[in-house]
Amino acid sequence: MLLSVSSCSILVTAYLGYRSGQSNLTDRVFSQLTSLRTSKAYQIESYFQTIRNHIETLSEDPSVVDAMEEFIAAHQQLETVQIPVTANQALTNYYQTEFLPRLAKTEQGSPVLDSFLPETLAGRYLQYHYIARNPNAVGEKDALDSANDGSEYSRLHARYHPIFRNIIDKFGYYDLFLIDSEGSIIYTVYKETDYISNLVTGPYNESNLARLFAQVRRAKERDYARIIDFEAYAPSYGAPAAFIAAPIYNDSEFIGVLAVQLPVDEINNVMTGNQDWRSDGLGDTGETYLVGHDYLMRSVSRFLIETPEEYLQALRSLGVDDIVLNRIQQYNTSILEQRVQTEGVEAALTGQEGTQIIRDYRNVPVLSSYEPLEIDGLDWVILSEMDLAEAYAPIYSFQRQVLISATLLMLLVTLLAMLLAYLFVKPINHLIANAHRVEAGQLDAIATLNNEDEFGELAKSFNAMVVSLRAQTNLVEEKNRENEQLLLSIFPAAIAKRLKRGDKNIAESVSNVAVLFSDLTGFSKLTDSLTAYEIVTILNDLVTAFDEAAERYGMEKIKTIGDSYMAVCGLSVPYLDHDRRAVDFALEMQLIVRRFSHERGYQLNISIGINSGDIVAGIVGRNKFIYDVWGDTINIASALKTACPLGAILVSNDVHSRLQDLYEFEGVETMVENGKGPLKAWRLKGTHQPAQAEV
């Protein structure tokens, strides 16, 4: 009772403390995640607003307007330029060896060369001089200020290119584009294959940049920049690309569009805190990331940066397609590849903000704080999350401490309760111990209690009961021993055991047994000169000697009738050599009779018949029963004994065929009659010392 009350109190207190600590810790972590989420959301929204303002300002800058007009005019001058055949071949080689093989790694199918080659003379000319003939490696084509081809375009390029290159370097843009009113990209900083292509009729007319150009041209709004979401962009070899663009006007005339490719790295730096999540309070598993309306990431996953192998293995175990995994590895980004269709994302895309315990895109339980972003042109949401295991680490530690403390307290209470219980029930325990000893068969157990109370009276009664039980048990054991000895003297051991178990109808067919019948001759003549007592004593001595020999050779005595003796080998215990055992036993019986006659001066001899085969054995009778055997095997053995000459051993043809290599036999001239016809019999010639019986 003390243990139960104490345990319940400890468990209730521990549970209340655990639940309270868990609730407080959950609120604290959610507050931290929400605060960080709000801060990151503000940074992202401010970043995009800053870019928007900068692009609007650049599009109105007179130098940009002048550059647009001058590049348009210079581009038109090149529409009639003559291009050497070697230039076309060099441009084709660039596409075949540099661009298309890299693009094929990210595109399904094989890109067609003619689909990407510039169609205009100006396009081929400028791509040859600024891409194919550019000595700088792919990704470093911006290092060339002038092609030195003597064209007006190259002169303008040498003047404006360092300015625009400086702009994207300082503001972290990926690329900058000047697009004329017809959709031709007449200038880019990094000179990818979209350079001098047409966004209306060219190979990239279905890209997100082409759609953004079309929106800006249709809008005809000044002082306004539009943004388009990330998509795979072929000129950047399928890497995710987002753009922001603003119209360029010369007074009231729309002359083109200024566009910049948004820097993925800057967005990732904001969301990852420059990859220093721990300084942001996100520990080892927390992260803040962006998701678009298509449930795809718009910023890189922390786990791809820190543990890429484990991250990819987690996605692979979730059944993510190998094509997606290959693109994540190739671009080293989860943007537009990692699908995040969690409860938090779905709630945020419907305009809700809040906190939940959910499973994230790795199917790991996390604490999640989410809200939609307010960026014009982008339907994005932001989530700040931390693995539940890390967030609840203090709770788990507290839980372990509570369990350890509760265990120690319960152990202390248990020891106290055991001590008190021992003192209270020590007399009962003493009686119980003695009762167990009696139950185990120790009938000498006496309870020694000197108490003059109820326990003392109970001990006296217990001792009297033990004394009475001991006397009755001794009497029963003595009777059982007598009964068992009587059964063993009458029946084989196996049959005696079955009778003790209560079996009533005992009958069975037994195969492969040897049957021995013997007849003691010369014994009847002794009755004339000896008393009945002396006759019984002699017969008893002989039968006892036969029984001892039978036990050594594995023979089982079935019965004796006067001076006849019957035994069987292989009845209770099967033997492979039952025939040999029976023959050796018969030889032993002859030796016993001869030795007995020699020692006492009697003229005794013995005739023996042996057969082997199948028999039927069982108990016959109810009140006075006997164990007997039947069958042709028994009858033949009896017939062999009857026909056996004085002092000889006759065996059946079956026994002879199995033992003829071990013993010397001779055929008997007269045929043995068994009631069914004559039988061939064999006489064992001579006698010798029998081999030791096998156990």
BELGIDA-V619740 format. One record per backbone hydrogen bond with DSSP energy under -0.5 kcal/mol. CO is the residue of the C=O (numbers start at 1). NH is the residue of the N-H. Records with the same first field share a line. If there is no record, write none. Layout:
CO = NH + NH
This chain:
1 = 5
2 = 6
3 = 7
4 = 8
5 = 9
6 = 10
7 = 11
8 = 12
9 = 13
10 = 14
11 = 15
12 = 16
13 = 17
14 = 18
15 = 19
16 = 20
17 = 21
18 = 22
19 = 23
20 = 24
21 = 25
22 = 26
23 = 27
24 = 28
25 = 29
26 = 30
27 = 31
28 = 32
29 = 33
30 = 34
31 = 35
32 = 36
33 = 37
34 = 38
35 = 39
36 = 40
37 = 41
38 = 42
39 = 43
40 = 44
41 = 45
42 = 46
43 = 47
44 = 48
45 = 49
46 = 50
47 = 51
48 = 52
49 = 53
50 = 54
51 = 55
52 = 56
53 = 57
54 = 58
55 = 59
56 = 60
57 = 60 + 61
58 = 61
61 = 64 + 65
62 = 66
63 = 67
64 = 68
65 = 69
66 = 70
67 = 71
68 = 72
69 = 73
70 = 74
71 = 75
72 = 76
73 = 77
74 = 78
75 = 78
76 = 79
77 = 80
78 = 81
82 = 84
84 = 87 + 88
85 = 89
86 = 90
87 = 91
88 = 92
89 = 93
90 = 94
91 = 95
92 = 96
93 = 97
94 = 98 + 99
95 = 100
98 = 102
99 = 103
100 = 104
101 = 105
102 = 105
103 = 106 + 107
109 = 111
112 = 115
113 = 116 + 117
120 = 124
121 = 125
122 = 126
123 = 127
124 = 128
125 = 129
126 = 130
127 = 131 + 132
128 = 133
137 = 140
140 = 143
141 = 144
143 = 145
151 = 155
152 = 156
153 = 157
154 = 158
155 = 159
156 = 160
157 = 161
160 = 163 + 164
161 = 165
162 = 166
163 = 167
164 = 168
165 = 169
166 = 170
167 = 171
168 = 172 + 173
175 = 261
176 = 189
177 = 259
178 = 186 + 187
179 = 257
180 = 183
183 = 199
184 = 180 + 186
185 = 196
187 = 178
192 = 195
194 = 197
197 = 185
198 = 202
202 = 205
204 = 207
207 = 211
208 = 212
209 = 213
210 = 214
211 = 215
212 = 216
213 = 217
214 = 218
215 = 219
216 = 220
224 = 247
226 = 245
228 = 243
231 = 241
232 = 234
233 = 236 + 238 + 239
234 = 237
236 = 239
239 = 233
241 = 231
242 = 262
243 = 228
244 = 260
245 = 226
246 = 258
247 = 249
248 = 255 + 256
249 = 251
250 = 252 + 253
253 = 250 + 255
255 = 181
256 = 248
257 = 179 + 259
258 = 246
259 = 177
260 = 244 + 262
261 = 174 + 175
262 = 264
263 = 267
264 = 268
265 = 269
266 = 270
267 = 271
268 = 272
269 = 273 + 274
271 = 288
272 = 276
273 = 276
276 = 280
277 = 280 + 282
278 = 281
282 = 285 + 286
287 = 385
289 = 383
290 = 298 + 299
291 = 381
292 = 295
295 = 340
296 = 292
297 = 336
301 = 305
302 = 306
303 = 307
307 = 311
308 = 312
309 = 313
310 = 314
311 = 315
312 = 316
313 = 317
314 = 318
315 = 320
316 = 319
321 = 325
322 = 326
323 = 327
324 = 328
325 = 329
326 = 330
327 = 331
328 = 332 + 333
334 = 337 + 338
337 = 339
338 = 297
340 = 342
342 = 346
343 = 347
344 = 348
345 = 349
346 = 350
347 = 350 + 352
348 = 351
354 = 370
356 = 358 + 368
358 = 366
360 = 363
364 = 360
365 = 388
366 = 358 + 368
367 = 386
368 = 356
369 = 384
370 = 354
371 = 382
373 = 375
375 = 378
378 = 375 + 380
380 = 373
381 = 291
382 = 371
383 = 289
384 = 369
385 = 287
386 = 367
387 = 391
388 = 392
390 = 393
392 = 396
393 = 397
394 = 398
395 = 399
396 = 400
397 = 401
398 = 402
399 = 403
400 = 404
401 = 405
402 = 406
403 = 407
404 = 408
405 = 409
406 = 410
407 = 411
408 = 412
409 = 413
410 = 414
411 = 415
412 = 416
413 = 417
414 = 418
415 = 419
416 = 420
417 = 421
418 = 422
419 = 423
420 = 424
421 = 425
422 = 426
425 = 429
426 = 430
427 = 431
428 = 432
429 = 433
430 = 434
431 = 435
432 = 436
433 = 437
434 = 438
435 = 439
436 = 440
437 = 442
438 = 441
441 = 443
442 = 445
446 = 448
447 = 449
453 = 457
454 = 458
455 = 459
456 = 460
457 = 461
458 = 462
459 = 463
460 = 464
461 = 465
462 = 466
463 = 467
464 = 468
465 = 469
466 = 470
467 = 471
468 = 472
469 = 473
470 = 474
471 = 475
472 = 476
473 = 477
474 = 478
475 = 479
476 = 480
477 = 481
478 = 482
479 = 483
480 = 484
481 = 485
482 = 486
483 = 487
484 = 488
485 = 489
486 = 490
487 = 490 + 491
492 = 496
493 = 497
494 = 498
495 = 499
496 = 500
497 = 501
498 = 502 + 503
499 = 502
504 = 506
505 = 507
506 = 619
508 = 617
510 = 615
513 = 613
514 = 569
515 = 611
516 = 567
517 = 609
518 = 565
519 = 521 + 607
521 = 605
523 = 526
524 = 527
525 = 528
526 = 529 + 530
531 = 535
532 = 536
533 = 537
534 = 538
535 = 539
536 = 540
537 = 541
538 = 542
539 = 543
540 = 544
541 = 545
542 = 546
543 = 547
544 = 548
545 = 549
546 = 550
547 = 551
548 = 552
549 = 553
550 = 555
551 = 554
554 = 570
555 = 557
556 = 568
559 = 566
560 = 562
561 = 564
563 = 520
564 = 561
565 = 518
566 = 558 + 559
567 = 516
568 = 556
569 = 514
572 = 574
575 = 578
577 = 581
578 = 582
579 = 583
580 = 584
581 = 585
582 = 586
583 = 587
584 = 588
585 = 589
586 = 590
587 = 591
588 = 592
589 = 593
590 = 594
591 = 595
592 = 596
593 = 597
594 = 598
595 = 599
596 = 600
597 = 601 + 602
602 = 604
605 = 521
607 = 519
608 = 650
609 = 517
610 = 652
611 = 515
613 = 513
614 = 633
615 = 510
616 = 630
617 = 508
618 = 628
620 = 626
623 = 625
626 = 620 + 628
628 = 618
630 = 616
631 = 635
632 = 636
633 = 637
634 = 638
635 = 639
636 = 640
637 = 641
638 = 642
639 = 643
640 = 644
645 = 648
648 = 608
649 = 684
650 = 610
651 = 682
652 = 656
653 = 657
654 = 658
655 = 659
656 = 660
659 = 662 + 663
663 = 665
664 = 685
666 = 683
672 = 679
677 = 674 + 676
679 = 672
680 = 653
681 = 668
682 = 651
683 = 666 + 685
